Amino acid sequence: MKRLSEILVILAFVMGLSALQSCSNLDDDTVKDDTVVKTDATDYANLIGAYTLSDVDEALSTDESGELTEEVLKSTDTRCFTITIEPNDDGLFWPRSWTVDFGDSSCVCACGHTRTGKIHVTLSDFWRNEGSLREMTFDNFYFDGNKIEGVKTILNTGLNDAGNMTFLKKLTDGKVTYADGTSMTWNCEKVAELIEGGDTFLFADDVWSVTGGGSGVDIDGNNFTLTITEPLIYKNGCFYPVSGIVTIETEGAETKTIDYGDGECDNLITVTVGDVTEEVEL
């Protein structure tokens, strides 16, 4: 009996060690699973939003003479930025250049986000003329505390078959660097069609339909491709699209879709990954 008791004690000890080792391995796997994927659907949505500059576009959309009216210059003060006109060395009127300065105080603009730093803008011709090209570069510019880099261009490509103005929008060498040092890169090419409001010079009635997509590298270092599978609809005064669907294919991950809704001006999206769908606030 004594011998049997000793054997049982030894077996219990061995089994305890095995169980402890198993728990240790499980914990390691759990930690790995928690750190494998840092990029979620909202990161892709916020990546798009970081380069949305509709209020800047509106403020710099001059009359045909190219002059910014005193009313426009004054109104920009309430939008958390000021505009400085940069004169041409050769004295010619076109191209026009401006510096848009958001200051250093992280003022919350009408879109509900904070921006600091400067954007340098050059416009080759009156923006409604076919062939006009606008270029934007970022100078120590931060959106919600994240550094924004890249070159954004907007080319007027004329009227389409429906008689609507169209613009080719490109982002080259886009990069968002977060406070923790991680980053996402982003290059894209989109077509924007002014589907409502093109017959007036008012921006309040403008509605845009945007198609296209882009690609980059996410926070985890994985390549991704983002495609607008249903046109994104933007209404003046709404920072996010009011409808449309974006599909994201990421290396080594399940396909994600982002649905911007059915026309409401809000910051809600519906995200689907695999068989799971949930509503998310941006």
C-alpha positions in Angstrom: 0.0 0.0 0.0 2.8 2.4 0.9 4.4 1.8 -2.5 1.1 2.4 -4.3 0.6 5.7 -2.4 4.1 6.9 -3.5 3.3 6.0 -7.1 0.0 7.9 -7.0 1.7 11.0 -5.5 4.3 10.9 -8.3 1.7 10.6 -10.9 -0.3 13.5 -9.5 2.8 15.6 -9.4 3.6 14.8 -13.1 0.1 15.5 -14.2 0.2 18.8 -12.3 3.3 19.8 -14.1 1.7 18.9 -17.5 -1.4 20.9 -16.7 0.7 23.9 -15.6 2.8 23.7 -18.8 -0.4 23.5 -20.9 -1.8 26.6 -19.2 1.4 28.4 -19.8 1.3 27.5 -23.5 -2.3 28.6 -23.7 -1.5 31.9 -22.2 1.3 32.4 -24.7 -1.0 31.7 -27.5 -3.6 34.0 -26.1 -1.1 36.8 -25.9 0.0 36.2 -29.5 -3.6 36.2 -30.7 -4.2 39.5 -28.9 -1.3 41.2 -30.6 -1.4 39.6 -34.1 -4.0 42.0 -35.5 -3.9 45.6 -34.4 -5.7 47.1 -37.5 -9.4 47.1 -37.4 -12.1 48.4 -39.8 -12.3 51.8 -38.1 -8.6 52.4 -38.9 -9.4 52.0 -42.6 -12.4 54.3 -42.3 -10.4 56.9 -40.4 -7.7 56.7 -43.0 -10.1 57.9 -45.6 -11.5 60.6 -43.3 -8.1 62.0 -42.4 -7.6 63.2 -46.0 -11.2 64.7 -46.3 -10.7 68.4 -46.7 -14.1 69.6 -48.0 -14.1 72.7 -45.8 -10.7 73.7 -47.2 -11.8 73.0 -50.8 -14.9 75.2 -50.2 -13.0 78.0 -48.7 -10.5 78.1 -51.6 -13.1 77.6 -54.3 -12.9 81.2 -55.6 -15.0 83.0 -58.1 -13.9 82.9 -61.8 -11.5 85.8 -61.2 -9.6 83.6 -58.7 -10.0 86.1 -55.9 -11.0 85.1 -52.4 -13.7 87.4 -51.3 -13.4 89.3 -48.0 -16.5 87.3 -46.8 -14.7 84.0 -47.5 -11.5 85.0 -45.7 -13.4 86.1 -42.6 -15.6 83.0 -42.5 -12.5 80.8 -42.3 -11.7 82.1 -38.8 -14.7 80.1 -37.5 -13.4 76.9 -39.2 -10.2 76.8 -37.2 -7.9 77.9 -40.0 -6.7 81.1 -41.6 -5.7 81.6 -45.3 -2.7 83.4 -46.6 -2.4 84.2 -50.3 1.1 83.5 -51.7 2.0 86.0 -54.5 3.6 84.7 -57.6 7.2 85.8 -58.2 6.5 86.5 -61.9 3.4 88.6 -61.2 1.1 86.4 -63.1 -2.4 85.6 -61.6 -2.4 81.9 -62.3 -1.4 79.6 -60.7 -2.8 80.7 -57.3 -1.1 79.5 -54.1 -2.3 79.6 -50.5 -1.2 78.5 -47.1 -4.0 77.1 -44.9 -2.9 77.4 -41.3 -4.7 75.4 -38.5 -2.4 76.8 -35.8 -1.0 74.8 -32.8 -4.0 74.7 -30.5 -5.8 71.6 -31.8 -9.0 73.6 -32.3 -12.1 71.4 -32.9 -13.4 72.4 -36.3 -17.0 72.0 -37.6 -16.3 68.4 -38.6 -15.8 67.5 -35.0 -12.1 66.6 -35.3 -8.9 68.4 -34.3 -6.3 69.6 -36.8 -3.0 71.5 -36.4 -0.3 72.5 -38.8 -0.4 73.8 -42.3 -1.5 72.7 -45.8 0.1 74.3 -48.9 -2.3 74.6 -51.8 -1.7 75.4 -55.5 -4.5 75.8 -58.1 -3.6 76.1 -61.8 -6.8 77.6 -63.0 -10.4 78.4 -61.9 -11.5 75.1 -60.3 -14.6 74.7 -62.5 -12.6 74.9 -65.8 -11.7 71.5 -67.3 -8.0 70.8 -66.8 -7.6 72.8 -63.6 -5.3 71.1 -61.2 -5.2 71.6 -57.4 -2.3 70.2 -55.4 -2.1 70.0 -51.6 0.9 69.2 -49.5 1.0 68.8 -45.7 3.4 70.7 -43.5 3.7 69.3 -39.9 -0.1 68.6 -40.2 -1.9 66.5 -37.6 -5.5 65.1 -37.7 -6.8 64.1 -34.3 -3.2 64.0 -33.1 -2.0 61.7 -35.9 0.6 63.0 -38.4 -0.6 63.2 -42.0 1.7 63.1 -45.0 1.4 62.8 -48.7 0.4 64.8 -51.8 -3.2 65.2 -52.8 -4.2 66.3 -56.2 -7.6 67.1 -57.7 -7.9 67.3 -61.5 -11.0 68.7 -63.3 -11.7 66.1 -65.9 -14.7 67.9 -67.5 -18.3 66.9 -67.9 -19.4 63.3 -68.2 -22.2 61.9 -70.4 -24.7 62.9 -67.8 -23.5 66.5 -68.0 -22.0 66.4 -64.5 -18.6 67.8 -63.5 -16.1 65.1 -62.7 -12.7 65.2 -60.9 -9.9 62.8 -60.6 -8.6 62.7 -57.0 -5.3 61.1 -56.2 -3.3 60.7 -53.0 0.4 59.8 -53.5 2.7 58.7 -50.7 0.0 59.0 -48.1 1.0 58.1 -44.5 -0.7 58.4 -41.2 1.6 58.1 -38.1 -0.1 57.5 -34.8 1.0 58.7 -31.4 2.4 55.3 -30.5 4.7 55.3 -33.5 2.7 52.9 -35.6 1.6 53.9 -39.1 -0.4 53.1 -42.2 0.5 54.0 -45.8 -2.0 54.8 -48.4 -2.1 55.6 -52.2 -5.4 56.0 -53.9 -7.2 57.2 -57.0 -10.9 58.1 -57.0 -13.4 59.8 -59.4 -15.7 62.3 -57.8 -18.9 63.3 -59.7 -21.0 66.3 -58.7 -24.4 64.7 -59.1 -26.4 67.5 -57.5 -25.8 71.3 -57.2 -23.5 71.7 -60.2 -25.8 74.3 -61.7 -25.2 76.8 -58.8 -22.1 78.3 -57.2 -23.5 77.3 -53.8 -21.9 74.5 -51.8 -24.9 73.9 -49.6 -26.7 72.0 -52.3 -23.7 69.9 -53.5 -23.9 66.1 -53.5 -20.9 64.0 -54.7 -20.7 60.4 -55.8 -17.2 58.9 -55.4 -15.8 55.7 -56.9 -12.4 54.1 -57.1 -10.0 52.8 -54.4 -6.4 52.4 -53.4 -3.9 50.2 -51.5 -1.3 50.5 -48.8 0.3 48.8 -45.8 -1.7 48.6 -42.5 -0.5 49.0 -38.9 0.5 45.3 -38.8 2.7 45.6 -41.8 0.2 43.7 -44.1 -0.7 44.8 -47.6 -4.3 45.8 -48.2 -6.5 46.9 -51.0 -9.5 49.1 -50.5 -12.2 49.2 -53.2 -15.4 51.3 -53.2 -17.9 48.7 -54.3 -20.9 50.9 -54.1 -20.4 54.7 -54.7 -19.8 56.8 -51.6 -22.2 59.6 -51.4 -21.1 62.8 -49.8 -23.4 65.7 -48.9 -22.2 69.2 -48.0 -22.0 69.6 -44.3 -21.5 65.8 -43.6 -18.0 64.8 -42.8 -18.5 61.1 -43.5 -20.3 59.6 -46.6 -24.0 59.2 -46.0 -24.1 56.0 -48.0 -21.9 53.6 -50.0 -19.9 50.5 -49.3 -16.1 49.9 -49.1 -14.5 46.5 -49.3 -11.1 45.9 -47.8 -8.9 42.9 -48.7 -6.0 42.5 -46.3 -3.1 40.0 -46.6 -3.7 37.1 -44.3 -7.1 38.3 -43.0 -10.8 38.0 -43.7 -12.5 40.4 -46.0 -14.0 43.5 -44.3 -16.8 45.6 -45.6 -17.8 49.0 -44.4 -21.4 50.2 -45.1 -22.0 53.9 -44.5 -25.7 53.6 -44.3 -28.8 54.8 -46.1 -28.5 58.6 -46.3 -28.3 59.8 -42.8 -25.7 62.4 -41.9 -24.0 60.7 -39.0 -20.8 59.0 -37.9 -22.1 55.4 -37.8 -21.0 52.6 -40.0 -21.8 48.9 -40.3 -18.8 46.7 -40.3 -18.9 43.1 -41.6 -16.0 40.6 -41.1 -16.8 37.1 -42.1 -20.2 36.2 -40.6 -20.1 38.9 -38.0 -21.8 42.3 -38.5 -21.9 45.2 -36.0 -22.6 48.9 -35.9 -19.6 51.1 -35.1 -19.3 54.7 -34.2 -16.4 56.6 -35.8 
